[in-house]
């Protein structure tokens, strides 16, 4: 069975419908102020931040840390996985 990941927080769901219907605690507009966003990249052994190049073994771990090169400013947003 496929697994679908949220781009913002790395939470997994068994279907896109389930994923996109739930609020995301790490949404860019604020905790639970928007829905999860489908990560459209492939599953990888390491995920890379599209802003600074930091890597981690899961999307959840990568997106749990603020990014020094985030577009909103240093440490003003989380790492975001590159596709």
Phi, psi and omega in degrees: 000133181289156177241137180246135186250147172276132179293331183278324188229347179084002177300143181251147177221156181281347179213156178295321180300315178296314183301308186281356178265351186255146177289148182253129180286349179240029179296142181301333179278351181131161182303123177061023177263008177195170182274164173300151177245132180295127172281120186263003177279178180272163174290139184223164175278336177221137177251139185247136176289131181285350180264321188231349178090000176300144179239156175205164186278345176222157176295320180301316179292318180298312186281358179273356185243137178290152186255130180290343181242026180296143181302333179280350179129166181303120178064020181258011176195169183267161172303148179234131183290135174284152177284000000 
